[in-house]
Amino acid sequence: MSPEEDSTAGESWQEDTKLYQPFEVEQILLPDNAACLSVKAFLRMCDLNFQIEMRTNAESMSPSGSLPFLRCGKFIIADVEPIINFVQAKGKSLSNHLDNSEKADMKAYISLVNIVLHNAELYVSWCDSSTLQEVTKPRFISSLPWPVNHFLCWQTKHEVYDMVDNCCYALSERLGTQKYFFGDRPTELDAIVFGHLFAILTTPLPDNRLCTIVREYQNLVDLCQRIDVDYFQKNADEDIDIENIELES
């Protein structure tokens, strides 16, 4: 254990821990929404108390510029993987019951999701002209940082959607008829997949192709609905029925 990890483990989880993110309706973009949902799902699956703080300048407040970021005692941690690692260093993990082979599989699927779905969300937000003009620019005034603006548009829209379809197929095959990806208990993979797919399913965009692809995999939609009901709607004022959200034409 590194000195930093040892210091992290030495402090208990703070009941006044805060999770910072942009405002959801007016400001948040699809990739950031996916990341925020992933972290919130993970923390709730770990049964950890936290408060959500929405800020217009959340990105500039983040120590790395990544979202969301967590303030727990003297620690400030940004982005999905570092937050998960921070929580695990405190002895909270969703995957302790998995054997080494299953943990390796879980990490491989998480890597697939982070590469394919995150890049697709960036592509749709910044390289699809209608989404860029109607959604991204009104919400995000500053310019797209290098190198995202250089490599994303090398891919065609068809290539991006094919990769998303292949990713969803692999996830659907892994999930099968199980409640969660590794049985009856959620893992970090379930939280991360939920974040990306639920954001895609519930974010209105001029081009709805990403949502259409996800909806072709009913067991993935059911997974998102299940996690939403079990970990989000219990504390929400309003239910979201992703089965009945109308797609924009």
C-alpha positions in Angstrom: 0.0 0.0 0.0 1.4 3.4 -1.0 1.7 6.2 1.6 -1.2 8.0 -0.1 -3.4 4.9 0.0 -2.5 4.3 3.7 -3.5 7.9 4.5 -6.8 7.5 2.6 -7.6 4.2 4.5 -6.8 5.8 7.8 -9.7 8.3 7.6 -13.3 7.1 7.9 -15.9 8.0 5.3 -17.2 11.5 6.1 -21.0 11.8 6.5 -20.8 15.3 5.0 -19.0 14.1 1.8 -20.0 16.1 -1.2 -20.1 15.1 -4.9 -19.8 18.1 -7.3 -21.2 18.2 -10.8 -22.7 20.6 -13.3 -26.4 21.4 -13.3 -28.2 18.5 -15.0 -30.8 20.2 -17.1 -29.2 23.4 -18.2 -25.5 22.5 -18.4 -24.3 18.9 -18.2 -23.1 17.2 -21.4 -23.6 13.6 -22.3 -20.1 12.3 -21.3 -20.1 14.2 -18.0 -23.6 13.0 -17.2 -22.5 9.4 -17.8 -19.6 9.8 -15.4 -21.7 11.5 -12.7 -24.4 8.8 -12.9 -21.7 6.1 -12.7 -20.2 7.5 -9.5 -23.6 8.1 -7.9 -24.7 4.6 -8.7 -21.4 3.2 -7.3 -21.6 5.2 -4.0 -25.2 4.2 -3.5 -24.5 0.6 -4.2 -21.8 0.9 -1.5 -24.4 2.4 0.8 -22.3 5.5 1.4 -23.9 8.8 2.4 -23.1 11.9 0.2 -24.6 15.1 -0.9 -24.8 16.3 -4.5 -23.6 19.8 -5.1 -24.4 21.3 -8.5 -22.2 24.2 -9.6 -22.0 26.1 -12.9 -18.2 26.2 -12.5 -17.8 22.5 -11.4 -15.3 21.8 -14.1 -13.0 24.7 -13.1 -13.4 23.7 -9.4 -12.2 20.2 -10.1 -8.4 19.7 -9.4 -8.0 17.8 -12.7 -10.8 19.4 -14.7 -12.5 16.0 -14.8 -16.1 15.5 -13.5 -17.5 14.6 -11.1 -15.3 15.3 -8.2 -15.7 14.2 -4.6 -14.8 16.1 -1.4 -14.4 13.7 1.5 -12.7 15.2 4.6 -9.4 16.6 3.5 -9.4 14.6 0.2 -10.6 15.9 -3.2 -10.8 13.2 -5.9 -12.0 13.7 -9.5 -13.3 11.3 -12.2 -14.8 7.8 -12.0 -11.8 5.5 -11.6 -10.0 7.6 -9.0 -13.2 7.9 -6.9 -13.8 4.1 -7.1 -10.1 3.5 -6.0 -10.5 6.0 -3.2 -13.6 4.2 -1.9 -11.9 0.8 -2.2 -8.9 2.1 -0.2 -11.3 2.7 2.6 -12.4 -0.9 2.5 -15.6 -0.5 0.5 -15.7 -2.7 -2.7 -18.5 -4.2 -4.7 -16.3 -6.9 -6.1 -14.7 -8.6 -3.1 -16.8 -11.7 -3.7 -15.4 -12.3 -7.2 -12.6 -14.6 -7.8 -9.5 -13.5 -9.7 -10.8 -14.7 -13.1 -14.0 -12.8 -12.6 -12.2 -9.7 -11.5 -10.1 -9.8 -14.6 -13.2 -10.2 -16.7 -14.8 -7.3 -14.9 -11.8 -5.0 -15.6 -11.8 -6.0 -19.3 -15.5 -5.1 -19.7 -15.0 -1.8 -17.8 -12.1 -1.0 -20.2 -14.4 -1.8 -23.2 -17.1 0.5 -21.9 -14.7 3.3 -21.0 -13.1 3.2 -24.5 -16.1 2.6 -26.7 -19.1 4.3 -25.0 -17.1 7.3 -23.6 -15.6 8.0 -27.1 -19.0 7.6 -28.7 -20.5 10.1 -26.2 -17.6 12.6 -27.0 -18.1 12.0 -30.7 -21.9 12.7 -30.6 -21.4 15.8 -28.4 -18.6 17.3 -30.5 -18.5 15.8 -34.0 -22.2 15.5 -34.9 -23.0 18.9 -36.3 -26.7 19.0 -35.2 -25.9 18.0 -31.6 -22.9 20.4 -31.5 -25.0 23.3 -32.5 -28.2 22.5 -30.7 -26.9 20.9 -27.5 -23.2 21.2 -26.9 -22.4 24.8 -27.8 -25.3 26.3 -25.8 -24.2 24.3 -22.7 -20.4 24.5 -23.1 -19.0 27.9 -24.1 -15.2 27.1 -24.0 -13.5 25.4 -26.9 -12.9 21.7 -27.1 -9.4 20.9 -25.6 -6.7 19.2 -27.6 -6.3 16.3 -28.4 -10.0 15.4 -28.4 -10.7 17.7 -31.4 -7.9 16.0 -33.3 -8.6 12.3 -33.0 -12.4 12.0 -32.6 -13.4 13.2 -36.0 -11.1 10.8 -37.7 -13.8 8.2 -37.1 -16.9 8.2 -39.2 -20.4 8.2 -37.6 -21.0 4.7 -39.0 -17.8 3.4 -37.4 -18.7 4.9 -34.0 -22.2 3.3 -34.1 -20.9 -0.1 -35.1 -18.5 0.0 -32.2 -21.3 0.9 -29.8 -23.4 -1.9 -31.2 -20.6 -4.4 -30.8 -20.0 -3.2 -27.2 -23.7 -3.5 -26.3 -23.8 -7.0 -27.8 -20.8 -8.1 -25.7 -22.4 -6.6 -22.6 -25.7 -8.2 -23.3 -24.2 -11.6 -23.9 -22.3 -11.3 -20.6 -25.4 -10.2 -18.7 -27.7 -12.8 -20.2 -30.7 -13.4 -17.8 -28.8 -12.5 -14.6 -29.9 -9.7 -12.4 -26.4 -8.2 -12.6 -23.3 -8.9 -14.6 -21.8 -11.3 -12.0 -25.0 -12.7 -10.4 -27.3 -11.3 -7.8 -25.0 -8.5 -6.5 -24.0 -5.4 -8.3 -20.3 -4.7 -9.0 -18.4 -1.7 -10.2 -19.1 -2.8 -13.8 -22.9 -2.5 -13.2 -22.5 1.0 -11.9 -20.3 2.1 -14.8 -22.5 0.5 -17.5 -25.6 2.0 -15.9 -24.0 5.5 -15.9 -23.3 5.4 -19.7 -26.4 3.6 -20.9 -28.8 5.5 -18.7 -27.3 8.8 -19.8 -27.7 7.7 -23.5 -31.3 6.5 -22.9 -32.5 9.6 -21.1 -30.6 12.5 -22.9 -32.6 14.1 -25.7 -30.4 14.6 -28.7 -31.2 15.6 -32.3 -29.7 12.3 -33.5 -31.1 9.4 -31.5 -29.1 6.6 -33.0 -27.1 5.8 -29.8 -30.3 5.5 -27.9 -31.9 3.3 -30.6 -28.9 0.9 -30.5 -29.1 0.5 -26.7 -32.8 -0.1 -26.9 -32.2 -3.1 -29.1 -30.7 -4.9 -26.1 -33.7 -5.4 -23.8 -31.7 -7.0 -20.9 -29.4 -3.9 -20.8 -32.5 -1.6 -20.7 -33.9 -3.8 -17.9 -30.6 -3.5 -16.0 -30.8 0.3 -16.2 -34.4 0.4 -15.1 -33.6 -1.9 -12.2 -30.7 0.1 -10.9 -32.6 3.3 -11.4 -35.5 2.0 -9.3 -33.3 0.4 -6.6 -30.7 3.1 -6.1 -32.2 6.4 -7.5 -36.0 6.6 -7.5 -36.3 5.7 -3.8 -34.9 9.2 -3.0 -36.3 11.0 -6.0 -39.4 13.2 -6.3 -40.1 11.9 -9.8 -39.8 8.5 -11.5 -38.2 8.1 -14.9 -39.6 5.3 -17.0 -36.9 4.7 -19.7 -39.2 2.3 -21.5 -41.6 5.1 -22.3 -39.3 8.0 -23.1 -40.2 9.2 -26.6 -37.3 9.4 -29.0 -36.9 12.6 -31.0 -37.2 12.2 -34.7 
